[in-house]
């Protein structure tokens, strides 16, 4: 298949604040205690989030304690068929966007293997989504549907590993199966077929607000020899460390917690739960404007960041804003966050 262009969509000139990396970093290196890149005993990941884990947000969280970032989930079939779909789904900056894992939803081995071959030169790992509980995904044989087909899931991992020749690690992200014995069988099959690490969300596809089952996450960790990453309801750095203490996992993955506070893993900032420091709000604006982030994405991230420090009236005003200029004016009036003309 033809290679995608994947050129950065904007001028990636760097500010003096953030030095440009000179080499890519493999996520697998971060799981090694002897690796010089690793500054913490727990690998912290930013989850794949549709509409949100784009280039600008990835850059922000990696400045504040996140070790590994993911693309939003990409549907492999569409990605493989269209250059336009590839350009719309993915943009990167190799200088700062590493270690980066591309997550795909795929229903067959050939779908993921082809997508991985296209994407491998531009990322540091490939992840198969086996946990998305949305009805449309499961109806198309994607996401959590694969948890019901352990042989198929294992074959997808195997063929993808063979296609890209071990150049980049292939991982999976799952939810729990109702019968935990089936969960254990699933992850052990994936490990035998070459899964480099396993991320487990501690709920079943049917569960939404129920507490995360940390004992089940611990069972997964004890059942395989590859690294295991815990996901679900981690909204502070202290909670991340408590999850590791309870489960013995090698890493944690956060989604909503990072949306509410992109600096939640930054030990140098004394952040209240869900409270984004105003310096980080300003930093988000600088990065988003530099990269030409679309307004809806720029605005939605700020809605999350300001949620716990804005009054009800201020929230209503902010949610109604429709231009970058009006957002910047609001930030100056309400929070004294100024920007140079």
Secondary structure as the mmCIF struct_conf table of DSSP 4:
data_model
#
loop_
_struct_conf.conf_type_id
_struct_conf.id
_struct_conf.beg_label_comp_id
_struct_conf.beg_label_asym_id
_struct_conf.beg_label_seq_id
_struct_conf.end_label_comp_id
_struct_conf.end_label_asym_id
_struct_conf.end_label_seq_id
HELX_LH_PP_P HELX_LH_PP_P1 UNK A 2 UNK A 4
BEND BEND1 UNK A 9 UNK A 10
HELX_LH_PP_P HELX_LH_PP_P2 UNK A 13 UNK A 15
TURN_TY1_P TURN_TY1_P1 UNK A 16 UNK A 17
BEND BEND2 UNK A 18 UNK A 18
HELX_LH_PP_P HELX_LH_PP_P3 UNK A 19 UNK A 21
BEND BEND3 UNK A 22 UNK A 23
HELX_RH_AL_P HELX_RH_AL_P1 UNK A 27 UNK A 30
TURN_TY1_P TURN_TY1_P2 UNK A 31 UNK A 31
TURN_TY1_P TURN_TY1_P3 UNK A 33 UNK A 34
TURN_TY1_P TURN_TY1_P4 UNK A 36 UNK A 37
BEND BEND4 UNK A 40 UNK A 42
STRN STRN1 UNK A 43 UNK A 46
HELX_LH_PP_P HELX_LH_PP_P4 UNK A 47 UNK A 48
TURN_TY1_P TURN_TY1_P5 UNK A 50 UNK A 52
BEND BEND5 UNK A 53 UNK A 54
HELX_RH_AL_P HELX_RH_AL_P2 UNK A 55 UNK A 62
TURN_TY1_P TURN_TY1_P6 UNK A 63 UNK A 65
STRN STRN2 UNK A 68 UNK A 70
HELX_LH_PP_P HELX_LH_PP_P5 UNK A 71 UNK A 73
STRN STRN3 UNK A 74 UNK A 75
HELX_RH_AL_P HELX_RH_AL_P3 UNK A 76 UNK A 81
HELX_RH_AL_P HELX_RH_AL_P4 UNK A 83 UNK A 89
TURN_TY1_P TURN_TY1_P7 UNK A 94 UNK A 96
BEND BEND6 UNK A 99 UNK A 99
STRN STRN4 UNK A 100 UNK A 105
BEND BEND7 UNK A 107 UNK A 108
HELX_RH_AL_P HELX_RH_AL_P5 UNK A 109 UNK A 119
HELX_RH_3T_P HELX_RH_3T_P1 UNK A 120 UNK A 122
BEND BEND8 UNK A 124 UNK A 124
STRN STRN5 UNK A 125 UNK A 130
HELX_RH_AL_P HELX_RH_AL_P6 UNK A 135 UNK A 139
TURN_TY1_P TURN_TY1_P8 UNK A 140 UNK A 141
HELX_RH_3T_P HELX_RH_3T_P2 UNK A 143 UNK A 148
HELX_RH_AL_P HELX_RH_AL_P7 UNK A 150 UNK A 164
TURN_TY1_P TURN_TY1_P9 UNK A 165 UNK A 166
BEND BEND9 UNK A 167 UNK A 168
STRN STRN6 UNK A 169 UNK A 176
BEND BEND10 UNK A 178 UNK A 179
HELX_RH_AL_P HELX_RH_AL_P8 UNK A 180 UNK A 192
TURN_TY1_P TURN_TY1_P10 UNK A 193 UNK A 194
BEND BEND11 UNK A 196 UNK A 196
STRN STRN7 UNK A 197 UNK A 204
TURN_TY1_P TURN_TY1_P11 UNK A 205 UNK A 206
BEND BEND12 UNK A 208 UNK A 210
HELX_LH_PP_P HELX_LH_PP_P6 UNK A 211 UNK A 212
HELX_RH_AL_P HELX_RH_AL_P9 UNK A 214 UNK A 223
BEND BEND13 UNK A 225 UNK A 226
STRN STRN8 UNK A 227 UNK A 231
BEND BEND14 UNK A 232 UNK A 233
BEND BEND15 UNK A 236 UNK A 236
HELX_RH_AL_P HELX_RH_AL_P10 UNK A 237 UNK A 247
BEND BEND16 UNK A 250 UNK A 250
STRN STRN9 UNK A 251 UNK A 254
BEND BEND17 UNK A 255 UNK A 255
HELX_RH_AL_P HELX_RH_AL_P11 UNK A 256 UNK A 260
TURN_TY1_P TURN_TY1_P12 UNK A 262 UNK A 265
TURN_TY1_P TURN_TY1_P13 UNK A 267 UNK A 268
BEND BEND18 UNK A 269 UNK A 269
HELX_LH_PP_P HELX_LH_PP_P7 UNK A 271 UNK A 272
TURN_TY1_P TURN_TY1_P14 UNK A 273 UNK A 274
HELX_RH_AL_P HELX_RH_AL_P12 UNK A 278 UNK A 291
TURN_TY1_P TURN_TY1_P15 UNK A 292 UNK A 292
HELX_RH_AL_P HELX_RH_AL_P13 UNK A 295 UNK A 306
TURN_TY1_P TURN_TY1_P16 UNK A 307 UNK A 309
BEND BEND19 UNK A 310 UNK A 310
HELX_RH_AL_P HELX_RH_AL_P14 UNK A 312 UNK A 319
TURN_TY1_P TURN_TY1_P17 UNK A 320 UNK A 320
BEND BEND20 UNK A 323 UNK A 323
HELX_RH_AL_P HELX_RH_AL_P15 UNK A 324 UNK A 335
#
